[in-house]
Amino acid sequence: MKSYRQLTFRYLKNQKKRTLLTILGVILSIALITAIGTMMESLNHKNLEDVKKSNGYYHTQLVDMTKEQLEILKKHIRVEQVGYKIEGGMAPVLRNTYIKIEGYDTNLREMMYISLLEGKMPEGDNEIALEKWMLQEMPGKPKIGETIVLDVEEISEQQVLEQIFGDKENQEDSVVKRVPHQFVLTGILENDADSQMKGISRGVVTPSTVEKLKENKGIRYNGFILIKEGLPIQKSIHEIAQNINLDKTQVKDNARLLFLIGQSQDQKSNDAVNNIIVFLVSLIVIATAAVIYNAFHISVLERIRQFGILRSVGTTPKQIREIVLGEALVIALIALPLGLASGILAVKIVLALLNLSKYSILATVEVIISPRVLLGSAVTGVIAVILSALSPAYLAGKVSPIQAITNRQKEKKAIKKARSYLMIRRFLGIGGEMAYKNLRRSRKRFAITVFSMCIGIVIFIVFNAFVHYMFQGMHGKDAFLKDYKIVQMGSNDTRGFTEKDYEDLKEISGVKTVYKDHFKSVMVTFPQNKMREEYKKELISRQGELQNLKGSECFKPLTSSLFWGYDDIGLAEAKKVLLSGTADREEINHEKGVLIVQNQEIRRNEDNNKAIIQSANLKVGDYIYIDVKEELYKEDAGVEGLQKVKIVGILDKVPLSYPYPSDSIAVISTEEVFQSLTGMSQYAGFDVEVDKDADKEALKPKLKEMAERVRGGTLIDYGEKAGVQEQARITVSVLLYGFVAVIALIGALNIINTISTNLILRTREFGTLRAVGMTMDQMQRMVITEGVLYGIIGAFWGSIIGTGLSYLLYQFAIEIEGMIWVFPTNAILIAGIGTIVITLLATLVPLKRVARMNIIESIGREE
């Protein structure tokens, strides 16, 4: 041996199992950090591309500008690119079906990513591109190159929506001037689900077409701008608006795009994202450091005698520390490239597997290998390794040669009288009592072992909460969506779909399940003292003080609620989100009762952020009042004449619609109770799920025919969107729970490393116990009991700390998206039981090793 530094490599080589276990822990940790960073960069890149395609690639929109303001905007020093459009009015096609004429300039067409299915975008005057669904609705079903005549009204989209969905009568008797205008169809645009829902198709023309249509009178421009790269976006937008004399109401940010690039107007959301990233990465670093620290600390403890011998032959404390730190550096250098490569490879494999589905939302995700992520992961991993080795290295350097060789402690503590734990002995026997004493014997070893247990449990609980919040934020509030929706749009005709329509729909070949859309807008009230204070304050801040109904403690509602009637299919879905009570059909009918949803989505008045809160403290057995006859609009309204119904069940969310209502609780009952209370037997529409192998081209005309049985009936094709939404749920689950699995593996390695090494270090102790008469069975029970006690104590503290940190994560998350705090019961149970099982498994190999050794060999063994 030429240098004492060679001891570093010799020890690592001799202790292959422990070295490999430590290296594996570091690889997993670095790989996890790399994978999370790479996936976030890749998804952020994809999200940016998706937002550009759906919302447009612009930073903000400046509306209602004059021609002069637009020209100043084009020349502004802070502006990179400007596109603009002119709204040209609305053209009625059929009853409650319109075309919205909009003039897009060339820049805006590029910025808005308008998708053409066929033909070309308009280039000359009087040319137009329409959505595919609108062409199928129009008389004669126009083809590209044909001339169409549209009667254009000078009316806004909002006014049209009020006509369609409002309660006005004789809507066809509009006094708005209609100007016939000829257009040549040049292109067919991709369908937009929102357009179909509204019954308003985009009609894209050139700006000059709109200017001629309006005869250059009263024209206002909407500008879309990109700020030059490197400039502060919000500050630049504010300055531009001031320069061209626009007020705040004329500035409308592309919120999703700005949020993704960290330039949102809501600084709280920007900070919250950064806080979550720092929070989670810090936990991973702590977990990594814990794995390595325990490995090195135990390694030093077992080599105290070796370090003493080295000191006695002239090795200095500094050289001892260099040996230990050298081991850490070697492990880091081996694990670093493997961890980085494993993280990137894991992302590629996961994306490849998820892309096997035809509806994969990650099909276009490009794996972005970011130097920033690689450098950050490498630096984080190396720092974690070095820091975790510093304390053990310092401990090794302090070893006294004489004390280490003679195995004597620096100070001898006075021998205390042994305590007897009769209660523990009664339940766990002598082995259990000894196990408990072993836990108390070495506080330092006890603290290290419990810390190892805790960190794994804490990390698991926190990341499980992270998955929950991510899933709830991304897909927990998705509307109920199936392949097709048949709905009666904007008609004052009281005749809806019938039970016969429902039966006929089910009989169509290829239809799998039909969900009835059976609801009525009502007003709901209950005693004001049942309303939660947080929700009450929000209502008062927006609507003023709440008034009680005449002669009652119930408040007078200012907004309506939705009341649904569910059949057996709907009630089966309700049972999946039942919090308390029952969703049994017979029980509901017997009580003439209802199910309610108290969780509501609001936009907080103080910061305008979304939040999901519980609006009331209603319980099963309480009563509410439902107004189905608009009695509560009267000034002197009381509860007389209202329907008093009993709450028989409380749901977490609405199962067959948008999950969280706004402003008032949602009410659900059976069809029988719904009809008896409202008198309504007809349906507003149906959600249709089709077989996976169904011939949709043959099925769609039949569904369209069904939709047209009632006035205003429309068929909306959600097929691809529903498939994408379902695949999105699966994809997010696989990604996020994959991270949780890796986190769990790191925690398990930490526990196994700590427990098994602790037992190996106690070989001499076990040999002594066997020499004084303890059988191997008694020893095994003692060690197993000790492991269970460690697991219980670790689970206890880990659950408390993990729950607290998961709530802190929740506080960060609600700054971005409204959601509900959920106590992590399942995560605590899984982590606690898992820790105890892993601890027990970690004792098996060392115990077998001890069992194979004879007593003399065990007593004389030096690790």
Summary of the structure (lengths in Angstrom):
residues: 863
radius of gyration: 34.8
end to end distance: 22.0
largest distance: 108.5
contacts: 2826
relative contact order: 0.11
helix: 54%
strand: 18%
